Structures are given as structure tokens and as C-alpha cells.
């Protein structure tokens, strides 16, 4: 007997509630470089043209297979395989076979949230370098994917946060047990897989430097020095690839770090600001309120209720 994907189905005649609006909605809607967390279940279809967006994207197909193109590279994704890639690389579904009655489940993890996840090592480099990976079966199965979709569609913010935490755990497991590389990252290839290869090589190194040194002062000159480029050229290159300025990206990553520390609950707000790399509490409050629409203290209280 073949099992079909249910993806958190609701009783006939009823519609699942849409996830509730949250303070970080505007935060993730403010730039093309980042997108809000989301999970979709839909009928697979080809795409008329390549597109890109600010997520680490997961694809799961219940039956058949689909052919993908990634800015000069191509691969086939089969049924029952959880595949992940950086959606900032132009990608396109170009063909489907045996998927007429299939369902596809996509998970969209904001790229900055992915970069904040610790202890991923080579997996971070692989995905940010344009690689496409298939996670081992033991990392996430059908039952977990169905539960994640149901939690997301519940409209309950706490359940959604649990899903994001479990995705982080899944990635950490993958970093330990390994994964199958369907398309290698540009960082591992001598030639160019696509027109974006060389800029991405530089930008990935800058991103990695920012993430690893987020608590330190990060001047544009120091970031550019990591890749041996003039600061103005490095900043222009970063903005072209990431669709966000270098300065805003640094602030963004500090806010993500601060939000994570607030949820931990063990640090004072003043120490959160320091640990996230902000030069002063005033600067921290200004950026935080502008991004999330609430103060750090208010967000912590909302989460702890």
C-alpha cells in the first residue's frame, strides 16, 4: 500500500488557518535578500523562467521526478528525497516525469536565519557556494515533514518557532552524518558553472567573515580585505549578489543574533546588545524597534508568555 502525503490536511469543507502576522513580517519583507519563513504544499509544475529569492529552500516530491537548472548546472530530483539549496542562485524547474498526481512540499528558510545556525561548517559553504545537496534519510522523514507543515499552517507562532528550531537540529545532524552533493559548489570547481560563479566566490567569503566575526567591529575596509578587493568594489559586488548593502547585511545578522539571544532568556538586554555586536544600547534599540516594531524587552515578554 502506497502512502500519500497529507501535509497537515484539514477536515472537508474547512480551510486551514493562515499563519498569524508577526513582528518579523515587515523585517523579512523589507529586502529581496531575505524572505519570511514558510512551507507550501502544491501540485508540481514547471517554471517559465528562472527566479531567485532570499531563502535556503527545501524541496520534497511525493512521486515521479523533476529536472532543475541552477545558473548553468542541472540535476534531477527524485521522489522521497529532501533536497536543499540557496534560492538566491537563479533556479528553474524545467521538466516533470511521472508527477501528474504528485504533491510537492517546499520549505523556505530565511537565509540569514540559516547563517546564524552554529556548527554547520562545510554545509554552510556548500549551500552558500551554489551547491545542491540531498539530506540523508535519517535527517528528516515524511512524518516530520507532515508535522512541520501542520504546525506552520496552524497559525500558532510557538509551533512555527519549534519547526524552525527542528530544522536547525536537522541541519546540524546533516553536518555530522554527511549528505549527497547533487551539484558541487562553485568553491570546489576550478572552472565557472555559470555567470555568477566568480562574484559568488568573493561574496561567500565576505559573508562567512561577517558571520564568524559578528561581535567584532566590521568596517567595510576590513571585510573587503578578506577577498583582496577595493572597499567600494567589494561593497558593490556584495550588493549585486545579495540584493542588500554590506552595511545593512551586517546589521541584519546582528539583529538575528540578538533575537536568538533574547529567546534564550539568560542574558540582560544590555548584554544581548553587546553579544550581538552593537556598539551601544541606543543603537541596538533603534535598529531593533525599526526592524521588528517592538522593543527587545517586549519581544522577550511575548515569547515567554
PyMOL commands that set and color helices and strands:
alter all, ss='L'
color gray80, all
select helices_A, chain A and resi 24-29+111-116+122-128+142-153+157-177+186-188+197-212+220-227+231-242+246-264+269-275+281-292+296-304
alter helices_A, ss='H'
color red, helices_A
select strands_A, chain A and resi 38-42+55-61+65-70+73-78+83-86+91-97+104-110+132-135+179-183
alter strands_A, ss='S'
color yellow, strands_A
deselect
rebuild
show_as cartoon
